[in-house]
Amino acid sequence: MMECTDRHGRYFLRQISQHVLLYSEMINAAAICYGKRDFLLAFDLGEYPVALQLGGSDPAELATAARHGEAAGYGEINFNVGCPSERVQSGHFGAALMAEPQLAARCVAAMVEAVDIPVTVKCRIGIDDHDNFKFLRHFVQKVADAGVASLAVHARIAILEGLTPKQNREIPPLNYDRVYHLKEELPKLEIVLNGGVRSIEEAIKHITRVDGVMIGRAAFEDPYILSEADARIFADPHQTLSRHEIARAMLPYIERNLSSGTRLNHITRHMLGLFHARPGARAWRRYLSENVPRSGAGPEVIEHALKLVPDAA
Ligand SMILES: Cc1cc2nc3c(=O)[nH]c(=O)nc-3n(C[C@H](O)[C@H](O)[C@H](O)COP(=O)(O)O)c2cc1C
């Protein structure tokens, strides 16, 4: 997710769950081919497992970008065919590519050929007037034939003109049945459901019908919901860290990154929701927002902010 799952956001989420698969922000394949590749692909091994999400529509560029992603250590390449932003459409990719299944399939095939790690796709259940199962089934069959290992399907259509990206995440109604139907028709293909899932409890219900669930906004607004995932979904009942322990686990990472020039805010902005809906949540947010921008601010700001929040543990 843009602005959310950059490397610092992912490192933070990894302190909460050891097993959930994290995705990078969408990165334009051309930017990796011709831009600041090392900066764009940098990640900390402590974030693992991480999928690199690519946007693009040029099979050769996507293949090259995927190869760089694999070399940088990412465990999966995810191809974005779900983003409805106009900026993305003018670049001829994102959800608009659902209308061009042959091209999408060529992109997938080029990436599958280029790397040994799994290539997956994120798409919608339809676009514009193509709001029916047949359209989705046809698109999915094409990319499956091209070698896609798994599909994450946002259970809403995208309206390519007239809605902002935000509206496109809210206005088209959720249609989970279409995603379940896809899994029933293509049982051998891994299908991950996305859209509107607010808790691990809800995810568990979907997992009886599909292979996995992708959680977006809820994990950013209230990241601690992911703390239940290891025990309840991945059957690894290790002791999860409390919210306070998670904040403290970030301190060495913060020190390391500050000394290499990262701004404190770039890390702490991902941590603002840690105490979501808990006593002290507002004081935590306010203290960080007021004190992180101060010159010379460092990890001690976190220590001070933690004193404002009761430690349930
Ligand atoms: C701020 C923000 C940034 C997003 N960036 C991406 C992105 O880079 N790639 C992507 O596939 N989806 C992106 N999405 C969409 C989410 O991945 C997800 O499909 C959508 O929010 C629906 O799932 P949710 O209801 O669990 O949030 C973004 C969503 C938000 C709110």
The ligand as an SDF file (V2000), in Angstrom:
LIG
                    3D

 31 33  0  0  0  0  0  0  0  0999 V2000
   -3.3930    4.3750    1.2470 C   0  0  0  0  0  0  0  0  0  0  0  0
   -3.6280    3.1720    0.3770 C   0  0  0  0  0  0  0  0  0  0  0  0
   -2.6490    2.7740   -0.5270 C   0  0  0  0  0  0  0  0  0  0  0  0
   -2.8390    1.6470   -1.3430 C   0  0  0  0  0  0  0  0  0  0  0  0
   -1.8370    1.2630   -2.1700 N   0  0  0  0  0  0  0  0  0  0  0  0
   -1.9690    0.1110   -2.8730 C   0  0  0  0  0  0  0  0  0  0  0  0
   -0.8930   -0.3930   -3.6650 C   0  0  0  0  0  0  0  0  0  0  0  0
    0.1860    0.1990   -3.7490 O   0  0  0  0  0  0  0  0  0  0  0  0
   -1.0960   -1.5450   -4.3370 N   0  0  0  0  0  0  0  0  0  0  0  0
   -2.2700   -2.2530   -4.2520 C   0  0  0  0  0  0  0  0  0  0  0  0
   -2.3980   -3.3160   -4.8500 O   0  0  0  0  0  0  0  0  0  0  0  0
   -3.3010   -1.7880   -3.5310 N   0  0  0  0  0  0  0  0  0  0  0  0
   -3.1680   -0.6480   -2.8330 C   0  0  0  0  0  0  0  0  0  0  0  0
   -4.2080   -0.2150   -2.0560 N   0  0  0  0  0  0  0  0  0  0  0  0
   -5.4620   -0.9920   -2.0160 C   0  0  0  0  0  0  0  0  0  0  0  0
   -5.4040   -2.0490   -0.9140 C   0  0  0  0  0  0  0  0  0  0  0  0
   -4.3410   -2.9360   -1.1290 O   0  0  0  0  0  0  0  0  0  0  0  0
   -6.6900   -2.8620   -0.8540 C   0  0  0  0  0  0  0  0  0  0  0  0
   -6.8520   -3.5410   -2.0640 O   0  0  0  0  0  0  0  0  0  0  0  0
   -7.9270   -2.0080   -0.6100 C   0  0  0  0  0  0  0  0  0  0  0  0
   -7.6930   -1.0140    0.3680 O   0  0  0  0  0  0  0  0  0  0  0  0
   -9.0930   -2.9010   -0.1490 C   0  0  0  0  0  0  0  0  0  0  0  0
   -8.7240   -3.6920    0.9580 O   0  0  0  0  0  0  0  0  0  0  0  0
   -9.0500   -3.2390    2.4730 P   0  0  0  0  0  0  0  0  0  0  0  0
  -10.5400   -3.0360    2.5560 O   0  0  0  0  0  0  0  0  0  0  0  0
   -8.5700   -4.3830    3.3210 O   0  0  0  0  0  0  0  0  0  0  0  0
   -8.3020   -1.9740    2.7140 O   0  0  0  0  0  0  0  0  0  0  0  0
   -4.0420    0.9080   -1.2510 C   0  0  0  0  0  0  0  0  0  0  0  0
   -5.0310    1.3170   -0.3330 C   0  0  0  0  0  0  0  0  0  0  0  0
   -4.8310    2.4420    0.4540 C   0  0  0  0  0  0  0  0  0  0  0  0
   -5.9080    2.8460    1.4330 C   0  0  0  0  0  0  0  0  0  0  0  0
  1  2  1  0
  2  3  1  0
  2 30  2  0
  3  4  2  0
  4  5  1  0
  4 28  1  0
  5  6  2  0
  6  7  1  0
  6 13  1  0
  7  8  2  0
  7  9  1  0
  9 10  1  0
 10 11  2  0
 10 12  1  0
 12 13  2  0
 13 14  1  0
 14 15  1  0
 14 28  1  0
 15 16  1  0
 16 17  1  0
 16 18  1  0
 18 19  1  0
 18 20  1  0
 20 21  1  0
 20 22  1  0
 22 23  1  0
 23 24  1  0
 24 25  2  0
 24 26  1  0
 24 27  1  0
 28 29  2  0
 29 30  1  0
 30 31  1  0
M  END
$$$$
